[in-house]
Amino acid sequence: MGWMDYGHNQIAPTDYAVHVYYSSFDELLPGVAIALLKNFHGDLYAKIMRKGNLLFVRR
């Protein structure tokens, strides 16, 4: 909806899929890695989830 309100004048309709719709590999690859970990390495995934707060980055 944001694209329809603000972006469609700047982006050609044929470029919509390239510039707006598809996410980058920066988002796709971690999601695939998490899914593989959860589905094929359940014990390791459970261990990581038990200690999930340790994964937060502090400044």
C-alpha distance matrix in Angstrom:
0.0 3.8 5.3 5.0 6.2 8.6 9.4 10.0 13.3 14.7 14.1 15.7 14.0 16.9 16.1 12.6 14.3 16.6 14.6 11.2 11.7 15.3 16.5 19.8 23.2 23.5 21.2 22.5 26.2 26.6 24.8 27.2 30.1 29.5 29.2 32.4 34.1 33.2 34.3 37.3 38.7 38.3 41.1 39.8 36.3 37.8 39.9 37.0 35.1 38.2 38.2 34.5 34.8 37.1 34.2 32.6 33.3 35.0 35.7
3.8 0.0 3.8 5.4 5.0 5.9 7.1 9.0 11.8 12.6 12.6 15.0 14.3 17.1 15.6 12.4 14.5 15.9 13.2 10.2 11.8 15.1 15.8 18.7 22.3 22.1 20.3 22.1 25.7 26.0 24.7 27.3 29.9 29.4 29.6 32.8 34.2 33.6 35.0 37.9 38.9 38.7 41.3 39.7 36.3 38.0 39.7 36.6 34.8 37.9 37.6 33.8 33.8 35.9 33.0 31.1 31.4 32.9 33.3
5.3 3.8 0.0 3.8 5.5 5.4 4.5 5.7 9.0 9.6 9.1 11.3 10.6 13.4 12.0 8.9 11.5 13.0 10.4 7.8 9.8 13.3 14.7 17.4 21.1 21.5 20.1 21.5 25.1 25.9 24.8 27.0 29.8 29.7 29.8 32.7 34.5 34.2 35.2 37.9 39.2 39.3 42.1 40.4 37.1 39.1 40.9 37.7 36.2 39.5 39.2 35.4 35.6 37.4 34.3 32.7 32.8 34.6 34.9
5.0 5.4 3.8 0.0 3.8 5.9 6.1 5.5 8.6 10.6 10.3 11.7 10.5 13.9 13.5 10.6 13.5 15.5 13.4 10.9 12.4 16.1 17.9 20.8 24.5 25.1 23.5 24.7 28.3 29.2 27.8 29.9 32.9 32.7 32.5 35.4 37.4 36.8 37.7 40.5 42.0 42.0 44.8 43.3 40.0 41.8 43.8 40.7 39.1 42.3 42.2 38.4 38.6 40.7 37.6 36.0 36.3 38.0 38.3
6.2 5.0 5.5 3.8 0.0 3.8 6.4 7.2 9.0 11.1 12.1 14.1 13.7 17.1 16.3 13.7 16.6 18.2 15.5 13.2 15.1 18.7 20.0 22.7 26.4 26.5 25.0 26.6 30.2 30.7 29.5 31.9 34.7 34.3 34.4 37.5 39.1 38.5 39.7 42.6 43.8 43.6 46.3 44.7 41.3 43.0 44.8 41.6 39.9 42.9 42.6 38.8 38.7 40.8 37.9 35.9 36.0 37.4 37.5
8.6 5.9 5.4 5.9 3.8 0.0 3.8 6.3 7.3 8.4 10.0 12.8 13.3 16.5 15.0 12.9 16.0 16.8 13.7 12.0 14.8 17.9 18.9 21.2 24.9 24.9 23.8 25.8 29.1 29.8 29.0 31.5 34.0 33.9 34.3 37.2 38.8 38.5 39.9 42.5 43.6 43.7 46.2 44.3 41.1 42.9 44.5 41.1 39.7 42.8 42.1 38.3 38.1 39.9 36.9 34.8 34.5 35.8 35.6
9.4 7.1 4.5 6.1 6.4 3.8 0.0 3.8 5.5 5.5 6.4 9.4 10.2 13.1 11.3 9.5 12.8 13.3 10.2 9.2 12.2 15.3 16.6 18.6 22.4 22.7 22.0 23.7 27.0 28.0 27.4 29.5 32.1 32.4 32.8 35.5 37.2 37.3 38.4 40.9 42.1 42.4 45.1 43.1 40.0 42.2 43.7 40.3 39.1 42.4 41.7 37.9 37.9 39.5 36.3 34.5 34.2 35.7 35.6
10.0 9.0 5.7 5.5 7.2 6.3 3.8 0.0 3.8 5.4 5.3 6.9 7.2 10.6 9.9 8.3 12.0 13.1 10.9 10.1 12.5 15.8 17.8 20.1 23.8 24.6 23.8 25.0 28.4 29.8 28.9 30.7 33.6 34.0 34.0 36.6 38.6 38.6 39.4 41.9 43.4 43.8 46.7 44.9 41.8 44.0 45.7 42.5 41.3 44.7 44.2 40.4 40.7 42.3 39.0 37.4 37.3 39.0 39.0
13.3 11.8 9.0 8.6 9.0 7.3 5.5 3.8 0.0 3.8 5.8 7.4 9.2 12.3 11.7 11.2 14.9 15.4 13.1 13.1 15.9 18.9 20.8 22.6 26.3 27.0 26.6 27.9 31.2 32.7 32.0 33.8 36.6 37.1 37.3 39.8 41.8 42.0 42.9 45.2 46.7 47.2 50.0 48.0 44.9 47.2 48.8 45.5 44.4 47.7 47.1 43.3 43.4 44.8 41.6 39.8 39.4 40.9 40.6
14.7 12.6 9.6 10.6 11.1 8.4 5.5 5.4 3.8 0.0 3.8 6.7 9.5 11.8 10.1 10.2 13.8 13.3 10.7 11.5 14.8 17.3 18.9 20.2 23.8 24.5 24.5 26.0 29.0 30.5 30.3 32.0 34.6 35.4 35.8 38.1 40.1 40.5 41.5 43.7 45.0 45.7 48.4 46.2 43.3 45.8 47.1 43.7 42.9 46.2 45.4 41.6 41.7 42.9 39.5 37.8 37.1 38.7 38.2
14.1 12.6 9.1 10.3 12.1 10.0 6.4 5.3 5.8 3.8 0.0 3.8 6.3 8.2 6.3 6.7 10.2 9.9 7.9 9.0 12.0 14.3 16.4 17.8 21.3 22.5 22.4 23.4 26.5 28.3 27.9 29.4 32.1 33.1 33.2 35.4 37.6 38.1 38.8 40.9 42.5 43.3 46.1 44.1 41.2 43.8 45.3 41.9 41.2 44.7 44.0 40.3 40.7 41.9 38.4 37.0 36.5 38.4 38.3
15.7 15.0 11.3 11.7 14.1 12.8 9.4 6.9 7.4 6.7 3.8 0.0 3.8 5.4 5.3 6.7 10.0 10.3 9.7 10.9 12.9 15.2 17.9 19.4 22.7 24.4 24.3 24.8 27.8 30.0 29.4 30.5 33.4 34.6 34.3 36.4 38.9 39.3 39.7 41.8 43.6 44.5 47.5 45.6 42.8 45.4 47.1 43.9 43.2 46.8 46.3 42.6 43.3 44.5 40.9 39.8 39.5 41.5 41.5
14.0 14.3 10.6 10.5 13.7 13.3 10.2 7.2 9.2 9.5 6.3 3.8 0.0 3.8 5.4 5.2 8.3 9.9 10.0 10.2 11.3 13.9 17.0 19.1 22.3 24.2 23.6 23.7 27.0 29.2 28.1 29.0 32.3 33.2 32.6 34.8 37.4 37.6 37.8 40.0 42.0 42.8 45.9 44.3 41.4 43.9 45.9 42.8 41.9 45.6 45.3 41.7 42.6 44.0 40.5 39.5 39.6 41.8 42.1
16.9 17.1 13.4 13.9 17.1 16.5 13.1 10.6 12.3 11.8 8.2 5.4 3.8 0.0 3.8 5.6 7.1 8.3 9.7 10.8 11.3 13.0 16.4 17.9 20.8 23.2 22.8 22.5 25.5 28.1 27.2 27.7 30.9 32.2 31.6 33.3 36.2 36.6 36.6 38.5 40.7 41.8 44.9 43.3 40.5 43.3 45.2 42.2 41.6 45.3 45.1 41.6 42.7 43.9 40.3 39.6 39.6 42.1 42.5
16.1 15.6 12.0 13.5 16.3 15.0 11.3 9.9 11.7 10.1 6.3 5.3 5.4 3.8 0.0 3.8 5.6 5.3 6.1 8.0 9.3 10.7 13.6 14.9 17.9 20.0 20.0 20.1 23.0 25.5 24.9 25.6 28.6 30.0 29.7 31.5 34.1 34.8 35.0 36.9 38.8 39.9 42.9 41.0 38.3 41.2 42.8 39.7 39.3 42.9 42.4 38.9 39.9 40.9 37.3 36.5 36.3 38.7 38.9
12.6 12.4 8.9 10.6 13.7 12.9 9.5 8.3 11.2 10.2 6.7 6.7 5.2 5.6 3.8 0.0 3.8 5.5 5.4 5.3 6.3 8.8 11.8 13.9 17.2 19.0 18.3 18.6 21.9 24.0 23.0 24.1 27.2 28.1 27.8 29.9 32.4 32.7 33.1 35.3 37.1 37.9 41.0 39.2 36.3 38.9 40.8 37.7 36.9 40.5 40.2 36.6 37.6 38.9 35.3 34.5 34.5 36.9 37.4
14.3 14.5 11.5 13.5 16.6 16.0 12.8 12.0 14.9 13.8 10.2 10.0 8.3 7.1 5.6 3.8 0.0 3.8 5.8 5.7 4.7 6.0 9.5 11.6 14.5 16.8 16.0 15.6 18.9 21.2 20.1 20.8 24.1 25.2 24.6 26.6 29.3 29.7 29.8 31.9 33.9 34.8 38.0 36.3 33.5 36.2 38.1 35.2 34.5 38.2 38.1 34.6 35.8 37.0 33.5 33.0 33.2 35.9 36.6
16.6 15.9 13.0 15.5 18.2 16.8 13.3 13.1 15.4 13.3 9.9 10.3 9.9 8.3 5.3 5.5 3.8 0.0 3.8 6.0 6.5 6.2 8.8 9.7 12.7 14.9 15.0 14.9 17.7 20.3 19.9 20.5 23.4 24.9 24.8 26.5 29.0 29.9 30.2 32.0 33.7 35.0 37.9 35.9 33.3 36.3 37.8 34.7 34.4 38.1 37.6 34.2 35.3 36.1 32.5 32.0 31.8 34.5 35.0
14.6 13.2 10.4 13.4 15.5 13.7 10.2 10.9 13.1 10.7 7.9 9.7 10.0 9.7 6.1 5.4 5.8 3.8 0.0 3.8 6.4 7.2 8.8 9.9 13.4 14.7 14.8 15.6 18.6 20.6 20.3 21.7 24.3 25.5 25.8 27.8 29.9 30.7 31.5 33.3 34.8 35.8 38.6 36.4 33.7 36.5 37.9 34.6 34.2 37.7 37.0 33.4 34.2 35.1 31.5 30.6 30.2 32.6 32.8
11.2 10.2 7.8 10.9 13.2 12.0 9.2 10.1 13.1 11.5 9.0 10.9 10.2 10.8 8.0 5.3 5.7 6.0 3.8 0.0 3.8 6.1 7.8 10.2 13.8 14.9 14.0 14.9 18.3 19.9 19.1 20.8 23.6 24.3 24.4 26.8 28.9 29.1 30.0 32.3 33.7 34.4 37.2 35.2 32.3 34.8 36.4 33.2 32.4 35.9 35.4 31.8 32.5 33.8 30.3 29.3 29.3 31.7 32.2
11.7 11.8 9.8 12.4 15.1 14.8 12.2 12.5 15.9 14.8 12.0 12.9 11.3 11.3 9.3 6.3 4.7 6.5 6.4 3.8 0.0 3.8 6.5 9.7 12.9 14.5 12.9 13.1 16.7 18.4 17.0 18.4 21.6 22.1 21.8 24.2 26.5 26.6 27.2 29.5 31.2 31.9 34.9 33.2 30.2 32.7 34.6 31.6 30.7 34.3 34.2 30.6 31.7 33.2 29.7 29.1 29.5 32.2 33.1
15.3 15.1 13.3 16.1 18.7 17.9 15.3 15.8 18.9 17.3 14.3 15.2 13.9 13.0 10.7 8.8 6.0 6.2 7.2 6.1 3.8 0.0 3.8 6.5 9.3 11.4 10.1 9.8 13.3 15.3 14.3 15.3 18.4 19.4 19.1 21.2 23.7 24.1 24.6 26.7 28.4 29.3 32.3 30.5 27.7 30.5 32.2 29.2 28.7 32.4 32.2 28.7 30.1 31.2 27.6 27.3 27.7 30.6 31.7
16.5 15.8 14.7 17.9 20.0 18.9 16.6 17.8 20.8 18.9 16.4 17.9 17.0 16.4 13.6 11.8 9.5 8.8 8.8 7.8 6.5 3.8 0.0 3.7 6.7 8.0 6.6 7.2 10.6 12.2 11.6 13.2 15.8 16.8 17.1 19.3 21.3 21.9 22.9 24.9 26.2 27.1 29.8 27.8 25.0 27.8 29.3 26.1 25.7 29.4 28.9 25.4 26.6 27.6 24.0 23.7 24.0 26.9 28.0
19.8 18.7 17.4 20.8 22.7 21.2 18.6 20.1 22.6 20.2 17.8 19.4 19.1 17.9 14.9 13.9 11.6 9.7 9.9 10.2 9.7 6.5 3.7 0.0 3.8 5.2 5.7 6.5 8.9 11.0 11.5 12.7 14.8 16.4 17.2 18.8 20.7 21.9 23.1 24.5 25.6 26.9 29.4 27.0 24.6 27.7 28.8 25.5 25.6 29.3 28.4 25.1 26.3 26.8 23.0 22.9 22.8 25.8 26.7
23.2 22.3 21.1 24.5 26.4 24.9 22.4 23.8 26.3 23.8 21.3 22.7 22.3 20.8 17.9 17.2 14.5 12.7 13.4 13.8 12.9 9.3 6.7 3.8 0.0 3.8 5.2 4.7 5.7 8.5 9.6 10.1 11.8 14.0 15.0 16.0 17.8 19.6 20.6 21.6 22.6 24.4 26.7 24.2 22.2 25.5 26.4 23.3 23.8 27.5 26.6 23.6 25.2 25.3 21.5 21.9 21.9 25.2 26.3
23.5 22.1 21.5 25.1 26.5 24.9 22.7 24.6 27.0 24.5 22.5 24.4 24.2 23.2 20.0 19.0 16.8 14.9 14.7 14.9 14.5 11.4 8.0 5.2 3.8 0.0 3.8 5.8 6.1 7.2 9.2 10.8 11.6 13.2 15.1 16.4 17.5 19.2 20.9 21.9 22.3 23.8 25.9 23.1 20.9 24.1 24.7 21.3 21.8 25.3 24.1 20.9 22.2 22.2 18.4 18.5 18.3 21.5 22.5
21.2 20.3 20.1 23.5 25.0 23.8 22.0 23.8 26.6 24.5 22.4 24.3 23.6 22.8 20.0 18.3 16.0 15.0 14.8 14.0 12.9 10.1 6.6 5.7 5.2 3.8 0.0 3.8 5.9 6.1 6.6 9.0 10.5 11.3 12.8 14.8 16.0 17.1 18.8 20.4 21.0 22.0 24.3 21.9 19.3 22.2 23.3 19.9 19.9 23.5 22.8 19.4 20.8 21.4 17.7 17.8 18.3 21.6 23.1
22.5 22.1 21.5 24.7 26.6 25.8 23.7 25.0 27.9 26.0 23.4 24.8 23.7 22.5 20.1 18.6 15.6 14.9 15.6 14.9 13.1 9.8 7.2 6.5 4.7 5.8 3.8 0.0 3.8 5.8 5.3 6.3 8.7 10.2 10.7 12.4 14.3 15.5 16.6 18.1 19.2 20.5 23.2 21.0 18.5 21.7 23.1 20.1 20.3 24.0 23.7 20.6 22.5 23.1 19.5 20.2 21.0 24.5 26.2
26.2 25.7 25.1 28.3 30.2 29.1 27.0 28.4 31.2 29.0 26.5 27.8 27.0 25.5 23.0 21.9 18.9 17.7 18.6 18.3 16.7 13.3 10.6 8.9 5.7 6.1 5.9 3.8 0.0 3.8 5.4 5.1 6.1 8.6 9.9 10.5 12.2 14.2 15.3 16.2 17.0 18.8 21.1 18.7 16.7 20.2 21.2 18.3 19.1 22.7 22.2 19.4 21.6 21.6 18.0 19.3 19.9 23.6 25.4
26.6 26.0 25.9 29.2 30.7 29.8 28.0 29.8 32.7 30.5 28.3 30.0 29.2 28.1 25.5 24.0 21.2 20.3 20.6 19.9 18.4 15.3 12.2 11.0 8.5 7.2 6.1 5.8 3.8 0.0 3.8 5.4 5.0 6.1 8.6 9.8 10.4 12.1 14.2 15.2 15.3 16.7 18.7 16.1 13.9 17.2 18.0 14.9 15.5 19.2 18.5 15.6 17.8 17.9 14.3 15.7 16.7 20.4 22.5
24.8 24.7 24.8 27.8 29.5 29.0 27.4 28.9 32.0 30.3 27.9 29.4 28.1 27.2 24.9 23.0 20.1 19.9 20.3 19.1 17.0 14.3 11.6 11.5 9.6 9.2 6.6 5.3 5.4 3.8 0.0 3.8 5.4 5.2 6.2 8.6 9.9 10.5 12.2 14.1 14.8 15.6 18.2 16.2 13.5 16.5 18.1 15.3 15.2 19.0 19.0 16.0 18.5 19.3 16.0 17.2 18.8 22.4 24.8
27.2 27.3 27.0 29.9 31.9 31.5 29.5 30.7 33.8 32.0 29.4 30.5 29.0 27.7 25.6 24.1 20.8 20.5 21.7 20.8 18.4 15.3 13.2 12.7 10.1 10.8 9.0 6.3 5.1 5.4 3.8 0.0 3.8 5.5 5.1 6.1 8.5 9.8 10.5 11.8 13.2 14.7 17.5 15.8 13.5 16.9 18.6 16.3 16.7 20.4 20.6 18.2 21.0 21.5 18.3 20.0 21.6 25.3 27.7
30.1 29.9 29.8 32.9 34.7 34.0 32.1 33.6 36.6 34.6 32.1 33.4 32.3 30.9 28.6 27.2 24.1 23.4 24.3 23.6 21.6 18.4 15.8 14.8 11.8 11.6 10.5 8.7 6.1 5.0 5.4 3.8 0.0 3.8 5.5 5.2 6.1 8.6 10.0 10.5 10.9 12.8 15.1 12.8 11.0 14.7 15.8 13.4 14.5 18.1 18.0 15.9 18.8 18.8 15.7 18.0 19.5 23.2 25.8
29.5 29.4 29.7 32.7 34.3 33.9 32.4 34.0 37.1 35.4 33.1 34.6 33.2 32.2 30.0 28.1 25.2 24.9 25.5 24.3 22.1 19.4 16.8 16.4 14.0 13.2 11.3 10.2 8.6 6.1 5.2 5.5 3.8 0.0 3.8 5.5 5.0 6.1 8.5 10.0 9.9 10.7 13.1 11.1 8.4 11.7 13.3 10.9 11.2 15.0 15.3 13.0 16.1 16.7 13.8 16.1 18.2 21.9 24.8
29.2 29.6 29.8 32.5 34.4 34.3 32.8 34.0 37.3 35.8 33.2 34.3 32.6 31.6 29.7 27.8 24.6 24.8 25.8 24.4 21.8 19.1 17.1 17.2 15.0 15.1 12.8 10.7 9.9 8.6 6.2 5.1 5.5 3.8 0.0 3.8 5.4 5.1 6.0 8.3 9.6 10.2 13.4 12.4 9.7 12.7 15.0 13.3 13.2 16.9 17.9 15.8 19.1 20.0 17.4 19.5 21.8 25.5 28.4
32.4 32.8 32.7 35.4 37.5 37.2 35.5 36.6 39.8 38.1 35.4 36.4 34.8 33.3 31.5 29.9 26.6 26.5 27.8 26.8 24.2 21.2 19.3 18.8 16.0 16.4 14.8 12.4 10.5 9.8 8.6 6.1 5.2 5.5 3.8 0.0 3.8 5.5 5.2 5.7 7.4 9.3 12.3 11.2 9.6 13.0 14.9 13.7 14.5 17.9 18.8 17.3 20.7 21.0 18.5 21.2 23.2 27.0 29.8
34.1 34.2 34.5 37.4 39.1 38.8 37.2 38.6 41.8 40.1 37.6 38.9 37.4 36.2 34.1 32.4 29.3 29.0 29.9 28.9 26.5 23.7 21.3 20.7 17.8 17.5 16.0 14.3 12.2 10.4 9.9 8.5 6.1 5.0 5.4 3.8 0.0 3.8 5.6 5.6 5.0 6.8 9.2 7.5 6.0 9.7 11.2 10.1 11.3 14.4 15.3 14.2 17.8 17.9 15.7 18.7 21.0 24.6 27.7
33.2 33.6 34.2 36.8 38.5 38.5 37.3 38.6 42.0 40.5 38.1 39.3 37.6 36.6 34.8 32.7 29.7 29.9 30.7 29.1 26.6 24.1 21.9 21.9 19.6 19.2 17.1 15.5 14.2 12.1 10.5 9.8 8.6 6.1 5.1 5.5 3.8 0.0 3.8 5.9 5.8 5.2 8.5 8.1 5.5 8.1 10.8 10.1 10.1 13.2 14.9 13.8 17.4 18.2 16.5 19.2 22.0 25.4 28.7
34.3 35.0 35.2 37.7 39.7 39.9 38.4 39.4 42.9 41.5 38.8 39.7 37.8 36.6 35.0 33.1 29.8 30.2 31.5 30.0 27.2 24.6 22.9 23.1 20.6 20.9 18.8 16.6 15.3 14.2 12.2 10.5 10.0 8.5 6.0 5.2 5.6 3.8 0.0 3.8 6.0 6.1 9.9 10.4 8.7 10.9 13.7 13.6 13.7 16.6 18.5 17.5 21.2 22.0 20.2 22.9 25.6 29.2 32.4
37.3 37.9 37.9 40.5 42.6 42.5 40.9 41.9 45.2 43.7 40.9 41.8 40.0 38.5 36.9 35.3 31.9 32.0 33.3 32.3 29.5 26.7 24.9 24.5 21.6 21.9 20.4 18.1 16.2 15.2 14.1 11.8 10.5 10.0 8.3 5.7 5.6 5.9 3.8 0.0 3.8 5.9 8.9 9.3 9.0 11.6 13.7 13.9 14.9 17.5 19.1 18.6 22.4 22.6 20.9 24.0 26.4 30.0 33.1
38.7 38.9 39.2 42.0 43.8 43.6 42.1 43.4 46.7 45.0 42.5 43.6 42.0 40.7 38.8 37.1 33.9 33.7 34.8 33.7 31.2 28.4 26.2 25.6 22.6 22.3 21.0 19.2 17.0 15.3 14.8 13.2 10.9 9.9 9.6 7.4 5.0 5.8 6.0 3.8 0.0 3.8 5.7 5.6 6.2 8.7 10.2 10.8 12.3 14.5 15.9 16.0 19.7 19.6 18.3 21.7 24.1 27.6 30.8
38.3 38.7 39.3 42.0 43.6 43.7 42.4 43.8 47.2 45.7 43.3 44.5 42.8 41.8 39.9 37.9 34.8 35.0 35.8 34.4 31.9 29.3 27.1 26.9 24.4 23.8 22.0 20.5 18.8 16.7 15.6 14.7 12.8 10.7 10.2 9.3 6.8 5.2 6.1 5.9 3.8 0.0 3.8 5.5 5.0 6.0 8.6 9.8 10.3 12.2 14.4 14.6 18.4 18.9 18.0 21.2 24.1 27.4 30.8
41.1 41.3 42.1 44.8 46.3 46.2 45.1 46.7 50.0 48.4 46.1 47.5 45.9 44.9 42.9 41.0 38.0 37.9 38.6 37.2 34.9 32.3 29.8 29.4 26.7 25.9 24.3 23.2 21.1 18.7 18.2 17.5 15.1 13.1 13.4 12.3 9.2 8.5 9.9 8.9 5.7 3.8 0.0 3.8 5.4 5.2 6.2 8.7 9.9 10.7 12.8 13.9 17.6 17.6 17.4 20.8 23.6 26.7 30.2
39.8 39.7 40.4 43.3 44.7 44.3 43.1 44.9 48.0 46.2 44.1 45.6 44.3 43.3 41.0 39.2 36.3 35.9 36.4 35.2 33.2 30.5 27.8 27.0 24.2 23.1 21.9 21.0 18.7 16.1 16.2 15.8 12.8 11.1 12.4 11.2 7.5 8.1 10.4 9.3 5.6 5.5 3.8 0.0 3.8 5.4 5.0 6.2 8.6 9.9 10.9 11.8 15.4 14.9 14.3 17.9 20.5 23.6 27.0
36.3 36.3 37.1 40.0 41.3 41.1 40.0 41.8 44.9 43.3 41.2 42.8 41.4 40.5 38.3 36.3 33.5 33.3 33.7 32.3 30.2 27.7 25.0 24.6 22.2 20.9 19.3 18.5 16.7 13.9 13.5 13.5 11.0 8.4 9.7 9.6 6.0 5.5 8.7 9.0 6.2 5.0 5.4 3.8 0.0 3.8 5.4 5.1 6.2 8.7 10.1 9.9 13.7 14.0 13.0 16.2 19.1 22.4 25.8
37.8 38.0 39.1 41.8 43.0 42.9 42.2 44.0 47.2 45.8 43.8 45.4 43.9 43.3 41.2 38.9 36.2 36.3 36.5 34.8 32.7 30.5 27.8 27.7 25.5 24.1 22.2 21.7 20.2 17.2 16.5 16.9 14.7 11.7 12.7 13.0 9.7 8.1 10.9 11.6 8.7 6.0 5.2 5.4 3.8 0.0 3.8 5.4 5.0 6.2 8.8 9.5 13.1 13.9 13.8 16.9 20.1 23.0 26.6
39.9 39.7 40.9 43.8 44.8 44.5 43.7 45.7 48.8 47.1 45.3 47.1 45.9 45.2 42.8 40.8 38.1 37.8 37.9 36.4 34.6 32.2 29.3 28.8 26.4 24.7 23.3 23.1 21.2 18.0 18.1 18.6 15.8 13.3 15.0 14.9 11.2 10.8 13.7 13.7 10.2 8.6 6.2 5.0 5.4 3.8 0.0 3.8 5.5 5.2 6.6 8.5 11.8 11.6 12.2 15.5 18.5 21.1 24.7
37.0 36.6 37.7 40.7 41.6 41.1 40.3 42.5 45.5 43.7 41.9 43.9 42.8 42.2 39.7 37.7 35.2 34.7 34.6 33.2 31.6 29.2 26.1 25.5 23.3 21.3 19.9 20.1 18.3 14.9 15.3 16.3 13.4 10.9 13.3 13.7 10.1 10.1 13.6 13.9 10.8 9.8 8.7 6.2 5.1 5.4 3.8 0.0 3.8 5.5 5.3 5.7 9.2 9.0 8.7 12.1 15.1 18.0 21.6
35.1 34.8 36.2 39.1 39.9 39.7 39.1 41.3 44.4 42.9 41.2 43.2 41.9 41.6 39.3 36.9 34.5 34.4 34.2 32.4 30.7 28.7 25.7 25.6 23.8 21.8 19.9 20.3 19.1 15.5 15.2 16.7 14.5 11.2 13.2 14.5 11.3 10.1 13.7 14.9 12.3 10.3 9.9 8.6 6.2 5.0 5.5 3.8 0.0 3.8 5.4 4.7 8.3 9.7 9.6 12.2 15.7 18.4 22.1
38.2 37.9 39.5 42.3 42.9 42.8 42.4 44.7 47.7 46.2 44.7 46.8 45.6 45.3 42.9 40.5 38.2 38.1 37.7 35.9 34.3 32.4 29.4 29.3 27.5 25.3 23.5 24.0 22.7 19.2 19.0 20.4 18.1 15.0 16.9 17.9 14.4 13.2 16.6 17.5 14.5 12.2 10.7 9.9 8.7 6.2 5.2 5.5 3.8 0.0 3.8 5.7 8.3 9.4 10.8 13.2 16.7 18.8 22.6
38.2 37.6 39.2 42.2 42.6 42.1 41.7 44.2 47.1 45.4 44.0 46.3 45.3 45.1 42.4 40.2 38.1 37.6 37.0 35.4 34.2 32.2 28.9 28.4 26.6 24.1 22.8 23.7 22.2 18.5 19.0 20.6 18.0 15.3 17.9 18.8 15.3 14.9 18.5 19.1 15.9 14.4 12.8 10.9 10.1 8.8 6.6 5.3 5.4 3.8 0.0 3.8 5.7 5.8 7.7 10.2 13.4 15.5 19.2
34.5 33.8 35.4 38.4 38.8 38.3 37.9 40.4 43.3 41.6 40.3 42.6 41.7 41.6 38.9 36.6 34.6 34.2 33.4 31.8 30.6 28.7 25.4 25.1 23.6 20.9 19.4 20.6 19.4 15.6 16.0 18.2 15.9 13.0 15.8 17.3 14.2 13.8 17.5 18.6 16.0 14.6 13.9 11.8 9.9 9.5 8.5 5.7 4.7 5.7 3.8 0.0 3.8 5.4 5.6 7.7 11.3 13.7 17.5
34.8 33.8 35.6 38.6 38.7 38.1 37.9 40.7 43.4 41.7 40.7 43.3 42.6 42.7 39.9 37.6 35.8 35.3 34.2 32.5 31.7 30.1 26.6 26.3 25.2 22.2 20.8 22.5 21.6 17.8 18.5 21.0 18.8 16.1 19.1 20.7 17.8 17.4 21.2 22.4 19.7 18.4 17.6 15.4 13.7 13.1 11.8 9.2 8.3 8.3 5.7 3.8 0.0 3.8 5.3 5.7 9.2 10.9 14.7
37.1 35.9 37.4 40.7 40.8 39.9 39.5 42.3 44.8 42.9 41.9 44.5 44.0 43.9 40.9 38.9 37.0 36.1 35.1 33.8 33.2 31.2 27.6 26.8 25.3 22.2 21.4 23.1 21.6 17.9 19.3 21.5 18.8 16.7 20.0 21.0 17.9 18.2 22.0 22.6 19.6 18.9 17.6 14.9 14.0 13.9 11.6 9.0 9.7 9.4 5.8 5.4 3.8 0.0 3.8 5.5 8.0 9.8 13.5
34.2 33.0 34.3 37.6 37.9 36.9 36.3 39.0 41.6 39.5 38.4 40.9 40.5 40.3 37.3 35.3 33.5 32.5 31.5 30.3 29.7 27.6 24.0 23.0 21.5 18.4 17.7 19.5 18.0 14.3 16.0 18.3 15.7 13.8 17.4 18.5 15.7 16.5 20.2 20.9 18.3 18.0 17.4 14.3 13.0 13.8 12.2 8.7 9.6 10.8 7.7 5.6 5.3 3.8 0.0 3.8 6.3 9.4 12.9
32.6 31.1 32.7 36.0 35.9 34.8 34.5 37.4 39.8 37.8 37.0 39.8 39.5 39.6 36.5 34.5 33.0 32.0 30.6 29.3 29.1 27.3 23.7 22.9 21.9 18.5 17.8 20.2 19.3 15.7 17.2 20.0 18.0 16.1 19.5 21.2 18.7 19.2 22.9 24.0 21.7 21.2 20.8 17.9 16.2 16.9 15.5 12.1 12.2 13.2 10.2 7.7 5.7 5.5 3.8 0.0 3.8 6.4 10.0
33.3 31.4 32.8 36.3 36.0 34.5 34.2 37.3 39.4 37.1 36.5 39.5 39.6 39.6 36.3 34.5 33.2 31.8 30.2 29.3 29.5 27.7 24.0 22.8 21.9 18.3 18.3 21.0 19.9 16.7 18.8 21.6 19.5 18.2 21.8 23.2 21.0 22.0 25.6 26.4 24.1 24.1 23.6 20.5 19.1 20.1 18.5 15.1 15.7 16.7 13.4 11.3 9.2 8.0 6.3 3.8 0.0 3.8 6.8
35.0 32.9 34.6 38.0 37.4 35.8 35.7 39.0 40.9 38.7 38.4 41.5 41.8 42.1 38.7 36.9 35.9 34.5 32.6 31.7 32.2 30.6 26.9 25.8 25.2 21.5 21.6 24.5 23.6 20.4 22.4 25.3 23.2 21.9 25.5 27.0 24.6 25.4 29.2 30.0 27.6 27.4 26.7 23.6 22.4 23.0 21.1 18.0 18.4 18.8 15.5 13.7 10.9 9.8 9.4 6.4 3.8 0.0 3.8
35.7 33.3 34.9 38.3 37.5 35.6 35.6 39.0 40.6 38.2 38.3 41.5 42.1 42.5 38.9 37.4 36.6 35.0 32.8 32.2 33.1 31.7 28.0 26.7 26.3 22.5 23.1 26.2 25.4 22.5 24.8 27.7 25.8 24.8 28.4 29.8 27.7 28.7 32.4 33.1 30.8 30.8 30.2 27.0 25.8 26.6 24.7 21.6 22.1 22.6 19.2 17.5 14.7 13.5 12.9 10.0 6.8 3.8 0.0
